[in-house]
Amino acid sequence: MPAVSVIIPTYNRAEFLRLAITSVLNQTFQDFEIIVVDDASEDHTHEVMNNLNDKRIKYIRHEVNKRVSAARNTGVLNSSGDYIAFLDDDDEWLPGKLQIQVALLEDSTSTCGGVYTGFVHIDRSTGRILEQVVPERRGNIYNDLLKDNCIVTSTVLLRRKCFDRIGLFDESIEFWEDYDLWIRVSKEFHFECVPECLVKYWFHGNQLSTNVGVMIRALEAQIRKYGESFSLHRKYCSDRYLSLAVLYCYAGNIGKAREAFSKAIKIYPLGIRSYFYLCLAFLSGRNFKKVNGAKETLTIRLRRFSPFRPLRVKM
């Protein structure tokens, strides 16, 4: 059996998928299997997979689109490694990633469930580095995760027993399903981190994070699921409602936006930005976007790694 199972869910990203797989094949640590789960792609993903000649690669195709949580779960259920790593089909690993993480997990106690690394965030259209994120949080990070998400999926290596203990990804969640999993894992296990940028996290237009409706439903679901726990950290809980309210505005639902802005202010009255946005919310949705964009040069880009900071969403 391989030591590591690498799960790569994919959907209509054939042009990126080959690069992601190549970054795994180029790892200095070679005791792995790659499980590509094609979530009913309609492009030439099948041709890309047929042209890859490596017995360590397993290709599984869903006949209907089930979304990313189900695709990752299919990968986990068909894996055999003691450790499970995730790689999004539009991201890439640097060569030493797995070797460093496996060594760290093997040297850790059984209370450590996983290891995550830093990453470089890059604009794929220009090659410009948007930021470099080096993690610091380790050990019991449950309370840290209740504040915001510090873990990017493509940086993670987990022990298989994490899934035995807490179950798989929640398939009812359309977006930020990874954040939901980290919260559940962190209640049972500690995390280690590698303070190095070992993942290329690419930003481009063909991403789920550009779908405001999906983000609204996901954030509503997380507030319902973890609202009581989130409320332990009032400022960060307020930020969630502020983020939700801004999304409502961009969706044109000004009534719900006003309610969410008011909730953010009630939870944390010192949040000045909430008052400013509430005033803007008395404008129409179109004027909100116009004024808010002029005020903050709105790039509205919702990040996978910190979804609950006050939002900038790319439209």
C-alpha angles and dihedrals in degrees: 000000000000119000094227132036113202113205117202116179113195140185124176093331101114092139091059100032096074091055092050093051092045090055088058094046088053094057118126086224106069106176097103146105124219119217113192112193111197108204095208097294117194097202130073096289090123091057091050091053093047090056093055111093108193123117091213091068118090119190120203123178128200111216090213129032110263099169130247100294092057091045092053090046090052088053094049093047091052096045129100107188125114088229127045124206128186127214124180113225093243097049132078137210127225112237099257099048101102095039093055094044097046091049091050094049092047090053092047128089121257089259089072108089101178152354128227131187141206123266144202115236110214134183103232094204095056105017088233116150107236095187145328116230119200114186125227105169114104139153116028101009097162094112091044090055091051086062098048142325114275097172129084114204096231091058097057133104115180135187112246090236089069089071092043088056105039105019132236134306114305103252093197090070114085099191136018088025087143091058089053090054094049090053091052094045092047091056089062106027143030124243130223123203136206109220092216133094102245100153133067106217107193125209117208141144098261096076134120089231089075090066107093095187092055091048092050093052092046095050091046089051093050093049089052092048100042104018095119092049093044090053090067087077104049100187094049092043088053089051090058092056090044090053091047091049093052090051090051088053092052089049090052095246098129094164093060090041092059090049092051093046089051090050091051090052093047092052095045113013093183094068101109094184090062091061092049093050092046089057090050089050090068086069122077118274091256093051091045090059092045096050095038091049091052091047098052105012086248112224089166099203115164110209123216090214100053108018098160103057112107102291137256106179124192112230 
